[in-house]
Amino acid sequence: MSELLELKKIDNSYFKDKNSVIVIGFFDGVHLGHKRIIEACVKRAKKINGASIVLTFNKPPLNVIKSEMHKKLIISYEEKIKIIDSLGVDFIVTANFGSDFFMLKPGQFCEDILIGKFYVREIFVGSGFRFGFKAEGNVSFL
């Protein structure tokens, strides 16, 4: 069973010695492509004797950015967590996607979150992955 954590409540040393492998996304619907990338993260973490982490969000980023219910959910947050948990992930970390979070520049997100909180060794994302303020960060940036 996965340990469910809130990003804002994680002490900066919590993941320090966990050899973290992380996958990042909203994962609405947790479709086959989502499952494959999460399973790849879990497999890699096991291979390097690390911890697999899914970093996801409590609501669709687009709904916060556009300040409206722009994107309707395919499944509930609770159902998403159940499905992700069933994939054998060690940790599911939920970020409260509010205005303070979406204002993070890509470099700040990498330094403060990926390195500062997770001490990340490897990152799994989809090919179209974008992050940071105004979606300025991408796979090449990572």
C-alpha positions as CSV (number, residue, x, y, z in Angstrom):
1,M,0.0,0.0,0.0
2,S,1.3,3.4,-0.9
3,E,2.0,6.1,1.6
4,L,-0.2,9.2,0.8
5,L,1.4,12.5,1.6
6,E,0.7,16.2,1.1
7,L,3.6,18.0,-0.5
8,K,3.4,21.0,1.8
9,K,3.6,18.8,4.9
10,I,6.8,17.0,3.8
11,D,9.9,17.8,5.8
12,N,12.8,18.7,3.5
13,S,14.8,15.7,4.8
14,Y,12.0,13.1,4.5
15,F,13.2,11.7,1.1
16,K,16.9,12.5,1.6
17,D,18.1,8.9,1.7
18,K,15.3,7.2,-0.3
19,N,16.9,7.2,-3.8
20,S,13.8,8.8,-5.3
21,V,12.4,8.0,-8.7
22,I,9.4,10.2,-9.4
23,V,6.7,10.5,-12.0
24,I,4.7,13.7,-12.3
25,G,1.3,14.4,-13.7
26,F,-2.4,15.1,-13.0
27,F,-3.3,11.6,-14.2
28,D,-7.0,12.2,-14.7
29,G,-8.6,8.9,-15.6
30,V,-5.3,7.0,-15.0
31,H,-5.5,5.6,-18.5
32,L,-3.2,3.0,-20.0
33,G,-0.5,5.5,-20.9
34,H,-0.5,6.8,-17.4
35,K,-0.4,3.3,-16.0
36,R,2.6,2.4,-18.2
37,I,4.7,5.4,-17.1
38,I,3.8,4.9,-13.4
39,E,4.7,1.2,-13.7
40,A,8.0,2.1,-15.4
41,C,8.8,4.4,-12.5
42,V,8.0,1.6,-10.0
43,K,10.1,-0.9,-11.9
44,R,13.1,1.5,-12.1
45,A,12.9,2.4,-8.4
46,K,13.0,-1.3,-7.5
47,K,15.9,-1.8,-9.8
48,I,18.0,0.9,-8.1
49,N,16.7,0.0,-4.6
50,G,14.9,3.3,-4.5
51,A,11.4,4.7,-3.7
52,S,8.8,5.2,-6.4
53,I,6.9,8.5,-6.0
54,V,3.9,9.8,-7.9
55,L,3.6,13.6,-7.7
56,T,0.0,14.5,-8.6
57,F,-2.4,17.4,-8.0
58,N,-5.6,17.8,-6.1
59,K,-7.3,19.6,-9.0
60,P,-6.7,20.1,-12.7
61,P,-4.0,22.8,-13.1
62,L,-6.0,24.3,-16.0
63,N,-8.9,25.0,-13.6
64,V,-6.6,27.1,-11.3
65,I,-4.9,28.9,-14.2
66,K,-8.2,29.8,-15.9
67,S,-10.0,30.4,-12.5
68,E,-13.0,28.3,-13.7
69,M,-14.1,24.7,-14.1
70,H,-12.5,24.5,-17.5
71,K,-11.6,20.8,-17.3
72,K,-14.2,18.3,-16.0
73,L,-12.8,15.3,-14.1
74,I,-13.0,11.8,-15.6
75,I,-12.8,10.2,-12.2
76,S,-12.8,11.5,-8.7
77,Y,-9.6,12.3,-6.8
78,E,-10.3,9.4,-4.4
79,E,-10.7,6.9,-7.3
80,K,-7.5,8.2,-8.9
81,I,-5.6,7.6,-5.7
82,K,-7.0,4.1,-5.5
83,I,-5.9,3.2,-9.0
84,I,-2.4,4.7,-8.5
85,D,-2.1,2.8,-5.2
86,S,-2.9,-0.4,-7.0
87,L,0.1,0.0,-9.3
88,G,2.6,-0.6,-6.4
89,V,3.9,2.9,-5.9
90,D,5.7,3.5,-2.6
91,F,4.5,7.1,-2.2
92,I,1.7,9.2,-3.6
93,V,2.3,12.9,-3.0
94,T,-0.4,15.4,-3.7
95,A,0.4,19.0,-4.4
96,N,-2.3,21.6,-3.7
97,F,-2.3,23.3,-7.1
98,G,-3.1,26.8,-6.0
99,S,-1.8,30.2,-7.3
100,D,1.4,30.0,-5.2
101,F,2.2,26.6,-6.8
102,F,1.5,27.6,-10.4
103,M,3.6,30.8,-10.0
104,L,6.8,28.7,-9.5
105,K,9.3,29.2,-12.4
106,P,10.6,25.9,-13.8
107,G,14.1,26.4,-12.2
108,Q,12.5,27.1,-8.8
109,F,10.2,24.0,-9.1
110,C,13.3,21.9,-9.9
111,E,15.4,23.4,-7.0
112,D,12.7,23.7,-4.3
113,I,10.5,20.6,-5.1
114,L,12.4,18.0,-7.2
115,I,15.8,18.5,-5.5
116,G,14.9,20.3,-2.2
117,K,12.0,18.0,-1.2
118,F,12.5,14.7,-3.1
119,Y,16.3,14.5,-3.7
120,V,15.2,13.1,-7.0
121,R,17.5,10.6,-8.9
122,E,15.3,10.1,-11.9
123,I,12.1,11.6,-13.3
124,F,9.5,10.0,-15.5
125,V,7.1,12.3,-17.5
126,G,5.2,12.1,-20.7
127,S,6.6,13.5,-23.9
128,G,4.4,16.6,-23.9
129,F,5.0,17.4,-20.2
130,R,5.1,21.1,-19.4
131,F,5.6,22.7,-16.0
132,G,6.3,25.9,-14.2
133,F,4.9,29.3,-14.6
134,K,3.3,29.8,-18.0
135,A,4.4,26.2,-18.8
136,E,7.9,27.4,-19.5
137,G,9.5,24.1,-18.5
138,N,9.5,21.0,-20.6
139,V,11.3,17.7,-20.9
140,S,14.4,19.3,-22.4
141,F,14.6,21.7,-19.4
142,L,14.5,18.8,-17.0
